[in-house]
Each structure stands twice: as structure tokens, then as C-alpha cells.
Amino acid sequence: MEIIAGLANGFAVALEPANLFWCFVGVFLGSVVGILPGLGPPATVAMLLPLTFNMNPAGAIIMMAGIYYGAKYGGSTTSILLNVPGESASVVTCLDGYQMARKGRAGAALGIAAIASFVAGTVGVLGLMLVAPPLAKFALSFSSPEYFGLMALGLAMVVLLAGRSMVKALLAALVGLWIGSAGTDLFTTTSRFTFGQMELLSGIDFVVVAIGIFALGEVLSNIESREEAQLLPAPKGLKNLLPTVQDLKDCRFAFFNGSVLGFIVGVLPGAGSTIASFLSYGVEKAVSRRPEQFGTGVIEGVAAPEGANNSETGGALVPLLTLGIPGSGTTAILLAALVLWGFKPGPLFIPENPALFWGLVASMYIGNVMLLVLNLPLVPLFAQVLKTPAYILYPLILGVSMVGVFSVSGSTFDLALLMAFGLLGYLMRKLDYPAAPLILSLALGAGMERALRQSLMMSEGSVSILVSRPMSAVMLSLAVLVLMIPLFGRFNAWRLRALEQ
């Protein structure tokens, strides 16, 4: 009854005209962002973050969440028509979606992608609604040592899952922790890593780092490596976008597989929608009666990853809102937004801000319906966005980024930092260093340090408090095991080579 009452209040918030408008703006922008290759939701949410400071927090979080899950819908359009993923999680959709389009079945591929996204996205919101409140109640028993262990575990999982090289991911995370430590120490009021610059005494603004790493880094990288691909014709008319009855029958397990797997993977910090879509595709291929046809244009090869991609967003919001642990670059920016608006994501977030939480949940139900309506009849219109010339798009992104950063602080020093972090983001992409660990460690760094030092104050300087409390000890042990997983893999490979010799 408590959940039903909360959801009813949430719909009262979400159905307010202003919030409905921001929900539509969010999902529409998300669809466009998903369609534009290389832009992605983290860069867009980071660019728009400064513009939301004077907005109503409910409308702002509804809009930013709409961009987050709306981009998952739009990414399938470029994957199917252009064989270029609009965002990283749409890579798997290219495998069968583009092959279907080449066979003249682009309409069915786009239609099943939209339907799978709607079904799985709704399941993800349902999971968020059912899982988040009890998880928040459980987390109320946490103290500083448990929070340090939880954040360490979340960061360890991000490092493990963020890239092909764990060493590079770990280095990126350490750089993020170092950036986050710059400024004035809250406990001793001494300055750290300011290099004599007065502007750094208050620390480095998260918005500057996020926009520089994601938006400017993406622009610089795409300008250098932009390759023209052949755009297949978009189907016209709603009738040409509807899958057949047999298509729906073939995808019945894919809907379930994508919805459940996507949500479970989303709850794990650091896993992300890319891993969710790969896992769902692999499971679908493993149980299929025609696994040999996957990659040649099988419709369930589109439905499964697209479903997992969208269900993951609901799962990713669970640790963000109930534990204050972001699991991706976008949720890290959402965490920063909530903190900047005066909220504290964690166990008390739902009981202290029921209207905001349930309003967000209700808006996601509404947003999924809006996306289904938008992404079926407007596919030909969205396809035209792909023809936007780079000489228009990239200067526009650069201009919006600079205006956004300057509007926050009015400091030209922050603009110089923006350029520096944009160059860092570009170099990270060139050298194949993942950006997510840096952004997530930056978001978690202050909280980890605070939890550690409060724990040491509780124990009068003894680190044994971190391992003497059961929950803290378990989470720190899991963090160590997670970081040691690649070592086990290398040991097995060495053992097999030794046996062969």
C-alpha cells in the first residue's frame, strides 16, 4: 500500500504541466542525442547541468533522467540505418540490425527496437519502484566504515568493468581521486594541490571536469576520426515500422531476457548498459534454436540488447538514489546535480524527498510512453539529424559547453580548466583510457575520504575498525577480490601454457 500511495503522489507531481513539458524535452533531446554518433548522454547532461540551477529540482531531474533513458532509444536508429552506434551500448544492435536493414527490413528492426525498449524500460522502472525503498531501509544501518567499504567496492567494480585494460582503468580512477582532493581540506583547512592558485582553494568544479572530459573530448576525438558511412533509407509510414506477428513471437523470450538481465546488471555499480546488452545478446544466442543465424539479421538479436540497454537505466538509478553510489558517467553527473540542488542521495533520500523520488519514477513511466510514440512515427525525421554537418554540430557543442561553464562561476580560469580537461579527455581516448573511472572516482572521492576519516575518528586512529565491523569487512574483501579477478585469469592462462609444454 505504501508503494501504491507513493506512486499515486508521484503521478500527481509528474502530471503537473511544467514537469510534463520537461519530461517531453528530456526524452526528445535524449532521442536526438542517441541518434548523433559520438555525443552520448554523459556529454549532453554535463552541458545542460549549469542551465538547471535555476529550475525547479523536480522538473530538472525529470528532464535529465529523460535524456539518460531517451538516448537509449535513439541509439538504435544509427545502429540499424548506418551501422554506427549512436552510443556505446548500441554496438550490439549493429550486428543484426544493420543486416536486417540491408535485407529491406529496416522498418521491422526499428519497430522491434522501440517495442523492446518500451517493454524493458517499463520493467526497469517497475524494478526501481520495488527495489529502491527496501534497499534504502537496509542501508540506514550503515555507518562511516560501511560507507567507505561500499564506495570502495563500487569503485573496484567500475575499474574492473570500465575498459579492456584494468591497469588503465585503475590509473584513470586514481587521477580522478587526485583531482577531487585538490582544494581546502575540510578537516584541517590546509590547502592541497592548489599550486599557488587562489581559484583552486575551493576545489575543481565537477561540472568543468565532466564537460571537458565528455563533451570537448568527444568533439576533438570525432573531428579527427570522423568517417562517412552509408545511410540506408529510413522506412516511411507507421505501417512499415510494425513488426509481424511472427517477429513478436520470435522475440517473446528476448523481451523477458533483456528486461531482467538489464535491470540486474544496472544495479551493479560500474557494469553499465554496454555489458548488459552484450550479456543479453549472448544469452539470447545461447538459447536460440538458430544460433548460427545470429549476425545475419535475426530480429531477436535486435530485441534482446535493446531491451537490456533500456532496462539497465532503471537498475542504475537504484544504487544512485538509495546508496549515493553512481554506476556510470551519466549517473555520476546526476549525483552531482542532486548535491548541487541541496539533496543528499542515500538511505534517507526517499523518506526525506518522497515527492521527488516518486515523481521521477512516475515520469519514467510517462517518458517511456512518449518515447514509444516519438520513435515510431518520427524515425524518418530523426534520420535527417544524421545529416547535420560536423562544421555546424561541433562548434555548437563547444559554444554551449563554454557558456554553461562560465554561467556557473563567471570565471575565465574555469574556462581554461575546461580546455585543459577537454585535451585530457581527447588524450584518454587516443590512448584508450576509459573516462568513466575518472568521473566516478571524482564523484565518490570526497565521500570516500570523509567516510574514511570519520571512521578513523570513531576508532581513535585505528584502521582495524574497517575490518572489525562485519558489513565493512565483507565489502572491502569483495573489493579486493574484484581487483584480483584479472590476476586469476592470467594465472590460469600461465598454468594452461605450462601444461601444454
N, C-alpha and C positions, 0 to 999 in steps of 0.2 A: 504493500500500500504506500509505503514511503517513496518508492521509486516512481509509482504512478502519479502521486501528488507532485513530486519534483518535476516530472516530465510535463505535467499539465501547466505548472508555473513557467516551465521553460518555453513552452509554445506561446504562452502569453507574452513573454519577452521577445521571442523570435519573430512573432507576427506583428510587432509594432512596425508601422510604415517605414521608419528610418532604418531599423535593423533589417527588414526585408530588402530594402534598397541596397544596403551594404553587403548583404548576402549575395544578391544578384551581381553586384560589382565584383565581388571576390571570385565567384565561380566563373564569371565571364573572363576576367583577367587571367585566372588560372588556366582556362581553356586556351587562350591566346598564347600564354607563356609556355604551356606544354607543347604547343604546335611549333613554336620558334626553336629550332635546334640550337643547343648550347646555352640558352638563357637559364631556364630552370627556376623552380620556386624559391630556393635559398637567396639567389641574387635579387629576385623581384621583391620578396618580403623584406629583405635588408634595405633595398632602395626606398620602399614605401614606409618603413618604420618611422622615420622622422616626421612624416606627414600625419601620423596618427596621434601625436602627442596631445593635440587639442581636440581630439574626437572623444565621444562617449566610449569608455572602455568596452562595453558590450558590443557596440557596433564595430569597433576596431578589431577585436579578437575574432568576431564572426567573419569580417572581411578577410583577415589574414589567414584564418583557417580555410576559408573558401578558396583562396589562391593555392593553398597547400594541397587540398584534395582535388581541386579542379584541374590542376596541372596534370594529374594522373590520367584524367580522361583525355585531355588534348594530346598527350604524348603518343597515343596510338595512331593519330592521323598521319603524322610524318613517317612513322614506322611502316605503315601499310602502303601509303602512296609514294613515299620517297626512299624507303629502305634506310632512313636515317632516324635514329631515336631522338624524339624531342627532349627526353630526359633519360638519365641512365637506366631507370627501371624499365624503360620501354625497349631495351635492347633485345629481349627475348621475343617480343612481339614481331620483330623484323623477320624472324626465322620462318614463320608460316604466314604471317600477314601479308608480306610483300609478294610471296609466291602465289597466294590467293588472288592478289590484285593483278598479277601478271597473267593469271588464267581468266581474267574477266570477272572475278568475284570480289572486287574491292568493296562493293556495297554490303555484301553479307559479312565480310570481315569487319568493316566499320560498325555495322549494326550489332554484331555479337559482342564486339569490344565494349560498346556503350551499354548493352544489356548486362553483361558480366560485371562491368564497373558499377552499375546501379545496384545489382543484387549484392555483390560483395561489399560495396561501400555501406549499404544499409546494415548488413550483418556486422561490419566493423563498428558502426555507431551503436548498435544494439549491445555488442560486447563491451564497449566503453561504458555504456549506461549501467550494465550489470556488474562489471568487474571493479570499476573505479571506486565506488563508495565503500565496499567491504575492505578493499586493499588499503584505502586511506585510514579506516578504523584500526586495522592491524598495525599500520606504520606509526600510529600515535604512541606505541610502546617504545619507539626508538629514541635514543639519546645521542649525544655527540659522537661516542665511539661507533655506534651503529650507522650513523650517517656517514662517517668517514669510510667505514667498510663498504657501504652501499655505493658511494661515489667512486671508490677505488675499483670496485667490481664493474661498474658501468663503464668507466674509462678503459679498463682492461679489455672488455668486450669490444669496445669501439676500436681499440688498437688492433685487436686480432682480426676483426672483420672488415676494416676500412679499406684495405688495399692488398695488393699481391705480396708486398714486402712488409713483414711485421717490423723490421728494423726502421724502415722509412716512416711507418705509421707511428712508431714509438718516438722517433725524433720529432715528428710534427707535433705530437702531444706535448712533449717537453718544451718545445718552442712556445706553444700556447700557454702552458703554465708559467713560463718565464715572462711573457707579455702581460699576463694577468697579475703578476707580482709587482709590476712597476707602479710607482706612486708612493703614497704615505702609508706606513704600517699602522693599522688601526689599533694595535695593542701597545706599541711603543712610540708612535708618532714620528719615527725616523723615516727618512726618505730612502727609497730603494730604486736603483737603476734609472735615475732621472737624468744622469749625465749633465747636471747643472742647468737643465731646462726647467724653468718655473712652470711651464704649461703641463709638464708631466707629473707634478706633485699630486694632482687629483686622479692620476692613473690614465690609461689609454682607453678611450671610449669604445665599447663593444661595437657600436654602430659603425664606427670608422673601420675597424678591422674586418667586420663582416662584409660591408660593401666593397672594400678594397679587395679582399681575397676572392669573393664570389663574383661580383659584378664586373669590376675592372679586370680581374684576372681572366675571366671568361672572354671578355671583349678582346683583350690582347691576344689570347690564345686562338680565338676564332678568326681574327683578322689574318693571322699568319697561316693558318691551316685550312681556310675555307675552301671547300671543294664543291663544285656544282654537281648535283645529281639529277637524274631524270625524274621529273614529276609525272606520275601516271595520272590520267584524267579522273577527276572526282565524280562519283555517281550523282545523278541529279534526280530529285523526286524521292519522297518518303518511301514509295513502293519499292524502289531499287535498293533501299538500305535495310529492308527487313529480311532476316534470315528465314529459311524454310522450316517447316515442322521437323524435318529430318535433322536439320542443323541443331535445333533446340534439343532434340532427343539425344544427339551425339554429345552435347555439352552438359547434360544434366549432372554428371559427376564432376565435371570441370568447375561448375559453379560452386558446388559444395567444397571441393578441394581448395580452390583459390580463396574462398571466404574464410575457412577455418585456418589453413596454413598461414595466410597473410596476416590474420589477426595475431596468432601466436608469435610469429616472427616479429611483428611490430612491437609487441610488449617487451621483447629483449632489447635492451639498450645497445645501439651500435649495429644491429643486424641490417635494418633498412629494407626498403621496398625492392631493391635490386636483388638481394639474396632471396627475398620472399618470392619474387617472380621466377627466378631460376629453380628454386626448390619445387614450386608448384608445377612448373613445366616438366621437371624431371619425374615427379610422382605421376603426373598425367601420362607421360610416355611409358612409364614402367607398368601401369595397369591397363594400358590401351590394348585393344585387340589388333591394332595395326601400327605397332611402334616403328616399323621400318618406313612408314609414310611420313613420319614427323620431319619437318623441314622442307616438305614438298608442297605444303598448302593445306594442312589439316586444320579444320575450324576449331577443334578443341585445343589446339596448340596456340590459338589466339585467346580463347576464353579463359583458360587457366591462369596464365601470367597476368592478364589484365585484371582478373578478379583479385588475385593476391596483391597486386600493386595497389589497388584501391582499399582493400580491407586493412592493409598494413597501417594506413593513416589513423584509423580508429584505435588500433593497438598502440601506436606510438604515442598517442596522447595520454594513455593510462599512466606510465611512469612519469611523464612530464607534469601532469596535474596533481597526482597523488603523492609523488616522492620528490618532485623537483629535479628529476633526472632526465635530461633531453637525450634522445636516441639518434638524432640526425642533425644536419646543419640547419634545416628549417625549424625543427623544434627547439634548437638552441636559441635561435633568434626569437621565437615565440616566448621562450623563458625570459629572455632579456626584456622583451616588450612588457610582459606581465609585471616584472620587477620595476621597470621604469614607470609604470602606471600606478605603482603603490601596492601591488598584490604580492603575496608570497606563496608560490606553488609548493605544495607539500601536504602532509596529512590533514591540516586544518583548512586547506583551500576550499573544499566542498562545503563543510559546515559553516564557514565564515562568509562564503560568497555563493550561496545556492542559486541565486538568480543568474549570475554569470555562468556558472558551470552548466546548469540545466538549459539556460538559453543557448549556449554553444551546442549542446547535444541536440536540442530541437532544431537549431538552424542547420545542422548537418543532415538531418532527415529532409528538411525542405531543400537544401542545396543539392542533394542527390537527385531529387525530382527535377529541379531546374536544369541540372546538367544533362539529364536524360532528354529533356525537351530541347535543350540547346544543341546537343551534339548529334542528334539525328537529322533534323531538317537543315541545320546551318553548316553541315560539312562542306558543301561547295564554297560557302563564304569564307570559312576558316582556311580552306585550302589556298585561297588567294593571299592570305597573310604570308604564306611561304615565299611569295614573290617579292616581298619587301626588300629593296636593295640594301646591301650592307652599308653603303655610304650614308644611308638615312638612319638605319636602325642603331648602329654602334655609336655615332655621335650623340644620338638621343639618349641612350643609356648612360653615356659619360656625363652629359649635362644634368640629367635627373640625379645621378649619384652625387655630383658636386654640390648641387643646390640643396639636396637632402642633408648632407653632412654640414654644410655651412649654416643651414637653418637651425640646427641643434645648438651649436655653440657660438656661431658668429666668429669663429677663429680661423685665420688663414693657416695657422700652424696645423690644425686638423686637416686642412686640405692637402698640406704637404705630406702628412702621415697617410692620408688616403692614397696618394700617388705611390708612396713607398710600399704600402701593403698591396696595392694593385700590382706592382712589379714583383713583390714576393709571391703573390698568387700565380702570376704568369710563370715564374721560375719553378714553382712547385709543380705546375702542370707539365712543363718541359722536362723536368727531371723525374716525373712520375711519383711525386709525393702527394698523398691524399690530403685534401683540405679539411675533411670532417673532423679528424682527431684534433687538429689545431683549434678549430672553432669550439668544439665540445669541451676541450680541456680549459680553454679560456672562460667558457661559461661556468664550468664546475670548479675552477681553480680557487676562487675566493671562498666558496663554500667549503671545499676540502680543507683549506688552510684554517679556516675558522673552526671547523669541527675538530681538527687535529689539536689545535692549541687549547680549545676548551676542554678536550679530553685530558690533555696533559695538566691543565689547571685542576681538573677534578681529582687527578691521581697524584698531585704534587710533584709532577715531573716524571713519573714512571710510565714508560711506554707499555708496560705489561697490561694496562687497562684495555688496550686494543685487542688482546688475545685472551684475556681472562673473562670477558663477557661473551656468552655463547654465540649470539647472533653476529656480533662483530667478528669473532674468530672465524665463524663459518664463511662469512662473506670475504674476508681477507684471504682465507685459504683458497676459496674458489677463484679469486682474482689471480693468485699466484699460479694455480693450475691452468687457468685460461692462457696466461702468458707463456706457460711451458708446453702447451699443445704442439707448437711447431717443432720443439726440440724432440718430442716423442716421434713425430713424423720422420725427422732426419735420422734418428737412431734406428728406426725400423728399416729405412732405406739403406743405411750402412750395414745393418745385420743381413739384409737380403743379398747385398753385393758380396758380403763375406761368405755367405753360404754358397753362392754361385761359383766363387773361386775355389 
